[in-house]
């Protein structure tokens, strides 16, 4: 892929906690309008990698270059990275459970634009049309007035994605979006992610354990093991990779 087509470049990314190396020389790139999945056993460093990409952790060494800017060198805070075009969801749902769906997304929109509530402009009237459009896009418009804490788990995950895309990110990171879901919710979420990718002008990176989800949506798969990238390729190539079969699927050849 030509350099000018790259959206994100990760080069030699290292992170240790004490003497434990969590990511080691991680390097990969993602282009514009690309959907990839990152897989690996528990403890492989997947969530740590997301934390490094979004400024929740700072790398010991390496580069995270997004649209030509190195976040590691600049030591940007998470909110600055968000405003530059990277959105994220978390393993554990991160929403305001005592607010309505409408209010959650409104807050995300206002914060992303550096605005706050104003006595002369009540929040319920601010960016309402945009909020409803986002909720409609994730299939939650009919529940906009409901308290988010009363939603089903799968719908809470969708609301979190709605909050993440409120600022129109060019890159969306989804950390185990089907965790804790029923088979029906998992299928619905897989279809939701695939549809989101088709509708939105963004790239998506998904951390996922469910292999049915991975091979159902991924255009490309990166495999982490003990903090290192051991494979990076198309789904069919990953299925046939002997090292992946050995360390991830528990198969021997």
Secondary structure per residue as TSV (DSSP state, phi and psi in degrees):
chain	resnum	aa	ss	phi	psi
A	1	X	-	360.0	133.0
A	2	X	-	-64.5	147.8
A	3	X	G	-56.5	-39.1
A	4	X	G	-69.9	-15.0
A	5	X	G	-90.1	-8.6
A	6	X	E	-76.5	134.7
A	7	X	E	-96.0	-44.7
A	8	X	E	-131.8	134.5
A	9	X	E	-126.8	125.0
A	10	X	E	-111.2	125.9
A	11	X	E	-130.6	116.5
A	12	X	E	55.0	44.4
A	13	X	E	-80.8	121.7
A	14	X	E	-120.8	139.9
A	15	X	E	-148.7	127.0
A	16	X	E	-125.6	149.8
A	17	X	E	-118.0	107.4
A	18	X	T	66.4	-125.4
A	19	X	T	-96.9	5.7
A	20	X	E	-96.8	117.2
A	21	X	E	-81.8	120.0
A	22	X	E	-97.4	-38.7
A	23	X	E	-127.0	139.8
A	24	X	E	-133.9	111.2
A	25	X	E	52.8	43.9
A	26	X	E	-76.4	126.1
A	27	X	E	-139.9	131.9
A	28	X	E	-169.6	169.1
A	29	X	E	-135.4	158.3
A	30	X	E	-135.8	134.1
A	31	X	E	-89.3	177.5
A	32	X	T	-70.6	136.5
A	33	X	T	59.7	54.7
A	34	X	-	-129.5	140.8
A	35	X	E	-118.6	116.1
A	36	X	E	-126.8	155.1
A	37	X	E	-114.7	143.1
A	38	X	E	-111.1	123.9
A	39	X	E	-125.0	168.7
A	40	X	-	158.2	159.1
A	41	X	S	-62.8	165.7
A	42	X	T	-56.7	136.7
A	43	X	T	84.1	9.1
A	44	X	S	-76.1	-15.6
A	45	X	S	103.2	14.5
A	46	X	H	-66.3	-52.7
A	47	X	H	-68.0	-35.9
A	48	X	H	-58.2	-40.5
A	49	X	H	-60.2	-46.3
A	50	X	H	-59.9	-41.2
A	51	X	H	-63.0	-34.5
A	52	X	H	-70.7	-37.5
A	53	X	H	-70.2	-26.7
A	54	X	T	-108.1	6.8
A	55	X	T	82.9	4.7
A	56	X	S	-74.6	-21.3
A	57	X	S	-132.8	152.8
A	58	X	-	-108.3	132.9
A	59	X	-	-69.7	149.9
A	60	X	S	-75.1	-38.8
A	61	X	E	-149.5	161.1
A	62	X	E	108.6	-174.8
A	63	X	E	-133.4	144.3
A	64	X	E	-125.9	99.6
A	65	X	E	-104.2	115.7
A	66	X	E	-119.7	118.8
A	67	X	T	51.6	40.7
A	68	X	T	86.2	-3.9
A	69	X	E	-108.9	133.4
A	70	X	E	-90.8	107.9
A	71	X	H	-66.7	-32.2
A	72	X	H	-65.5	-45.9
A	73	X	H	-63.5	-40.2
A	74	X	H	-80.6	-16.3
A	75	X	T	53.1	52.5
A	76	X	-	-75.0	147.6
A	77	X	-	-79.2	158.7
A	78	X	H	-53.6	-40.9
A	79	X	H	-69.0	-30.2
A	80	X	H	-69.8	-40.1
A	81	X	H	-65.3	-40.3
A	82	X	H	-58.7	-45.1
A	83	X	H	-69.0	-20.8
A	84	X	T	-85.6	-6.2
A	85	X	T	123.3	17.1
A	86	X	E	-117.4	120.0
A	87	X	E	-105.3	160.7
A	88	X	E	-152.3	146.3
A	89	X	-	-114.5	165.5
A	90	X	-	-117.0	166.0
A	91	X	S	-58.9	-48.3
A	92	X	S	-94.5	136.1
A	93	X	-	-57.0	132.0
A	94	X	-	-122.1	78.9
A	95	X	S	-132.0	170.8
A	96	X	-	-94.3	98.6
A	97	X	T	-67.0	-22.8
A	98	X	T	-92.2	0.2
A	99	X	S	-104.3	159.0
A	100	X	B	-72.9	167.2
A	101	X	H	-58.6	-44.2
A	102	X	H	-57.0	-46.7
A	103	X	H	-67.3	-36.7
A	104	X	H	-59.4	-48.1
A	105	X	H	-72.9	-36.3
A	106	X	H	-58.1	-44.4
A	107	X	H	-61.7	-42.0
A	108	X	H	-61.8	-42.7
A	109	X	H	-63.6	-47.0
A	110	X	H	-67.1	-42.5
A	111	X	H	-64.7	-38.8
A	112	X	H	-64.3	-24.6
A	113	X	T	-99.6	7.1
A	114	X	T	70.2	25.7
A	115	X	-	-107.5	157.8
A	116	X	-	-129.8	173.5
A	117	X	-	-67.6	147.8
A	118	X	B	-129.5	134.5
A	119	X	T	-56.9	-35.5
A	120	X	T	-88.1	-2.6
A	121	X	B	-138.8	85.6
A	122	X	-	-54.7	145.2
A	123	X	G	-58.7	-33.5
A	124	X	G	-64.1	-17.7
A	125	X	G	-99.4	-8.9
A	126	X	T	-86.8	132.5
A	127	X	T	44.3	32.8
A	128	X	H	-64.9	-44.3
A	129	X	H	-62.1	-43.1
A	130	X	H	-64.5	-39.0
A	131	X	H	-61.9	-46.7
A	132	X	H	-65.6	-32.9
A	133	X	H	-65.2	-41.5
A	134	X	H	-66.5	-44.7
A	135	X	H	-62.4	-36.5
A	136	X	H	-65.0	-38.0
A	137	X	H	-65.8	-28.5
A	138	X	T	-101.8	9.7
A	139	X	T	77.3	26.0
A	140	X	-	-121.8	10.5
A	141	X	G	-60.5	-34.6
A	142	X	G	-72.7	-8.7
A	143	X	G	-113.1	16.0
A	144	X	T	-57.0	-31.8
A	145	X	T	-87.9	-8.3
A	146	X	S	-74.2	153.3
A	147	X	B	-70.0	133.0
A	148	X	G	-65.8	-28.8
A	149	X	G	-68.3	-14.4
A	150	X	G	-95.2	-0.7
A	151	X	S	-72.3	155.0
A	152	X	-	-63.6	154.9
A	153	X	H	-55.3	-44.3
A	154	X	H	-62.0	-38.4
A	155	X	H	-71.7	-32.3
A	156	X	H	-63.0	-38.5
A	157	X	H	-63.8	-39.7
A	158	X	H	-65.4	-39.4
A	159	X	H	-62.0	-41.4
A	160	X	H	-61.5	-39.6
A	161	X	H	-64.3	-40.6
A	162	X	H	-57.9	-41.2
A	163	X	H	-66.6	-35.8
A	164	X	H	-69.6	-35.3
A	165	X	G	-89.8	1.2
A	166	X	G	-60.0	-29.3
A	167	X	G	-99.3	18.9
A	168	X	-	51.8	59.1
A	169	X	-	-66.8	151.5
A	170	X	S	-88.2	-19.1
A	171	X	E	-135.4	125.6
A	172	X	E	-115.8	126.7
A	173	X	E	-107.4	122.5
A	174	X	E	-116.6	115.9
A	175	X	E	-97.7	104.4
A	176	X	S	49.2	62.2
A	177	X	T	-65.5	-17.0
A	178	X	T	-104.6	6.9
A	179	X	T	-59.1	130.4
A	180	X	T	77.8	8.9
A	181	X	-	-93.0	153.2
A	182	X	-	-71.5	164.8
A	183	X	H	-55.7	-37.9
A	184	X	H	-67.7	-42.7
A	185	X	H	-65.0	-38.2
A	186	X	H	-62.0	-45.4
A	187	X	H	-61.4	-43.6
A	188	X	H	-63.6	-38.8
A	189	X	H	-69.1	-38.3
A	190	X	H	-60.5	-44.7
A	191	X	H	-66.2	-36.9
A	192	X	H	-62.9	-46.1
A	193	X	H	-63.7	-44.6
A	194	X	H	-61.9	-40.8
A	195	X	H	-68.7	-38.3
A	196	X	H	-61.6	-42.5
A	197	X	H	-63.1	-39.1
A	198	X	H	-70.7	-34.4
A	199	X	H	-85.2	-33.0
A	200	X	S	-101.5	147.8
A	201	X	S	-86.4	71.5
A	202	X	-	-148.7	161.7
A	203	X	E	-99.2	152.1
A	204	X	E	-133.5	133.3
A	205	X	E	-116.9	127.2
A	206	X	E	-118.6	126.7
A	207	X	E	-90.0	127.7
A	208	X	-	-152.7	141.9
A	209	X	-	-97.9	-28.8
A	210	X	-	-75.0	111.6
A	211	X	H	-68.9	-26.8
A	212	X	H	-63.8	-39.5
A	213	X	H	-66.5	-48.0
A	214	X	H	-56.5	-53.9
A	215	X	H	-77.8	-9.9
A	216	X	H	-84.5	-26.4
A	217	X	H	-120.2	-25.2
A	218	X	-	-72.4	136.3
A	219	X	S	-90.9	-19.7
A	220	X	E	-157.0	147.9
A	221	X	E	-129.2	134.4
A	222	X	E	-112.0	132.5
A	223	X	E	-111.9	124.5
A	224	X	E	-104.8	142.2
A	225	X	E	-147.1	122.1
A	226	X	T	51.9	41.1
A	227	X	T	82.5	2.2
A	228	X	E	-118.8	148.8
A	229	X	E	-78.6	116.9
A	230	X	E	-105.4	-12.2
A	231	X	E	-160.3	147.9
A	232	X	E	-154.2	109.7
A	233	X	E	-175.6	-171.2
A	234	X	-	-70.6	153.2
A	235	X	H	-51.4	-44.0
A	236	X	H	-64.0	-36.0
A	237	X	H	-68.3	-39.3
A	238	X	H	-65.3	-39.7
A	239	X	H	-59.3	-34.8
A	240	X	H	-90.6	-8.6
A	241	X	-	-68.0	121.9
A	242	X	H	-66.9	-38.4
A	243	X	H	-66.9	-40.2
A	244	X	H	-63.4	-44.1
A	245	X	H	-59.0	-37.6
A	246	X	H	-73.4	-50.3
A	247	X	H	-88.4	-23.5
A	248	X	T	-107.1	-48.4
A	249	X	S	-89.7	-6.5
A	250	X	-	73.3	22.8
A	251	X	-	-100.3	150.6
A	252	X	-	-118.3	151.8
A	253	X	-	-124.2	360.0
